[in-house]
Amino acid sequence: MSAVNDTKLKSVIFLLSGLPGHRDAHLWISIPFCFMYVISIVGNSVILFIVKRDPSLHEPMYIFLSMLAITDLGISITTIPTILGIYLFNSREISLNACLAQLFFIHLFQYIESSVLLLMAFDRFIAIHNPLRYASILTPPRIGKMGLVSVLRAMVLILPLPFLLKRFQYCRANVLSHSYCVHRDVMTMACSDSTVNSIYGLFTKLFQMGLDSLLIFLSYVMILKTVLSIASYDECLRALNTCVSHLCALLLFYTPEISLSMIRRFGKGSYPLLQILLGYMSLLLPPLMNPIVYSVKSKHLRVRIIRVFMK
């Protein structure tokens, strides 16, 4: 019986989807995705290279930025090759095991990014609230432990998902609504009761992204409280200006995610094209824009980048 079940699992094939109604334009659609892929890989790799190479950037803020760059690289490498395969080569088929592996890494890197954004909010709070003890509080060993806890928490939450999906029988037309595999999409393809998966998926979202966003909000409440207590208007603006890059990263990450969740919950299957576009934005915009935003807003980092390339 186990051999028969293994054969059934191996024979399950999902079909990934591109933009509906635009099949003739797939080659043209692939061009912006290629640019996104190249810019994401190059931009985040440059951030890592510059931070590692320059000792003056071995500060907590730039160490957290390196963590964010690594996470963004993981999301890009996990997602965009599958998307390009659809638009360039019409390669839509993906096996169950490959699909489960992809959704595991997509959700893992998303949850790690959520944790890193929380750590960066904590970094900004310490830098503004207690600048004299900033370096002594956020030491490299402590930052390493915080990063390790973030990875372990995300892994513990995501690891059950592939096993919960693998126990299902898939008997429908297995055409996924996205160009990549995610838990909710694969779960709807099962012909078994998926109540446990729905509850667990909601629990992981609330415990990871919901809790992280709440703590980030509280961090910024404390930051505003500290900034408003500063007598000098110029110092107040200078302190808030250090948070602009992080606020942009938060908007790029959470806005598409929240919009997509709201449409799925209250749209009742409507706006399929909007859901696909928001899905692309939630996975592709942060890796693309985060290096650009931080390079533009951080003068110290921008000068180091220009100096290296001028040499």
Helices and strands as residue ranges (DSSP letters): H 2-11, E 13-15, G 23-25, H 26-53, G 55-57, H 60-89, E 93-95, H 96-129, G 131-133, H 134-137, H 140-158, H 160-166, H 183-187, H 195-205, I 206-210, H 211-228, H 233-241, H 244-266, H 272-297, H 299-310
